[in-house]
Amino acid sequence: MSKYNDRAEAVFLTGHENEWKEHFALQLQQAMQHFNLQYHQLANMLEISQQDLVNTLNVDNNLPTKKIEDIEDRLVMLNFGFEGFDARERVKVIMNTLLTEFELTTEILSNILKIEESKLIDFQKGRTLDNDIDLQIGVNVMILNYVLHKS
């Protein structure tokens, strides 16, 4: 069984709302520096205007709470979501979630993904497959997950 990097960050800020806004602005600045992003690039990734990003960086944040939560989720994914978690394992988790959430069988899923059911089962069980098949399963599972969960 794969080992996962158990790493989490919890921040509890008390006192003034300004302290929280400063921490949020710092998280944004760190992401920009870490990935060498320009303002417009980070704004596009976070689906906010460049002016809203600049205001937030200047601790003048007037974004709705729902938008702030969405930005925080994206920042966590950008900063920590791609380390210590094997891509193949990630696809297996998403695939199993799709099977469960939509009450699919591997036969139905294999038909949707245009993959032989035996190959899909082998992938699910962690058996070694040809890299092209691994890639095809990974990409198709990710696209299907996106399409079915698109807002």
N, C-alpha and C positions, 0 to 999 in steps of 0.2 A: 504494500500500500504506500502511496506517495506521502511524503511528509510536507506539511504546509508551514510556511513561515508565519508564526502567530505574532502578529505585530499590530497594535492598535494605538491610537492616540486619542486621549480624552482630555478635553479642556473645559474647565469649569471657571467661568468668570463671574465674579460677583461685583456688586457696586454699580458703577455708572455704565450706562449703555455705551458710552464712548469707548470704554475698555474693550468691549466686544467688537466694536467697529474697527478699532485699531488692530486687534488680533486678526480679524477677517481681511483687512487691507494687507497685513503682513503676509498672510497665506497667499494672497494673489501675487504680491511682489516676489515671493520666493518661487512660485511656479514660473513666473515670467523669467526670472534669472536662471533658474535651473534648466529650463528648456530653451533659453535664448529666444523668447517670443517677443514679438512686437505687440503694441496695444491692440491693433486691429485683429491680429491672429488670436489672441486670448479672448477678445470680445466675441469673435465669431464662434470659438469653441464653447463659450459659456452662453451663447445666444442672448447677448445683451448689446446695447449700443456702445460705441466707443466712449461716448460722453458719460454713460452710466458707469463704465469701468473706471474712467478717470475720477469721477466723483467718489466712487467707492475707495479707490486708492488714496484719495485725499480725505478719507474718513467723513465724507459727506454722503452717506449711503441712505437713499430713500427707496430702495427696492422693496417690493412686497415680500413678505415672509416666505411664501411659496417659492419665489424666484431665488431667494437667498439659500433655501434648503437645496434646491436643484444645483446651484453653483457649488455649494459645499460638497454634494455628492460627486460632482464632476471633478472637483479638486482632489478629493480623496482617491478617485480612480486614476487621475493623471499622476499623482504623486506616489501612490502605493499599489495600484491595481495590477501592475504588470510584472511585479517582482515576486519571486518565491512561489509562483503558481504556474505549473506546467501548462502550456497551451493545450495539449491533448487532454489533460484533466479538466481544464475549463470547458472544452467542447463537450466532454462526457457529462459534465454537470448540467450544462445547458440542454443537451439532448435528453437526459433523463427528466429534466424539468418539463420539457415539451411533451414527452411521453405521458407523464403524470398529469400535468395541467390540462391537456386536451384529450386525455384518456385514449391515447393512440397505442396501437400495437407496433412492434418493430416492422411488421409487414406493411402496414399503412405508411409508416414513416419512411421506409425504404422506397416505397412507390413515389411518395412526394419528393424525396431527395434524388430519385433516379439512381439509386445505389442498390446493389444486390443485398438482399436481407442477410445472407450469411456474412458478408463483409461488414455490415453494420453491427451485427452481433459480435463479430470478432473485435471490432473497434471498441465496443462497449465493454468487453471483457478484458481489454488491454493487450490483446494479442498483436504482434507485430504485423503490419501490413505494408504494402508498397507505399512509398511517400506520396505518389500521385493520388492514391485512394484516400490516404489520410488527409491530404489537402482538400480533396473534393468533398469529403464528409465534413471537415471543419468549416469550409466556406459555405457549403449549403446549409448546415445547421445554423450558422450565424445569420445568414440571410433570412432563413425561415423564421428564426426567433425575432428578428427585426420586423419582418412583415406582419407577423401575428401580434406583435406588441406595439405597433406603430400607433401613436395617439392621433 
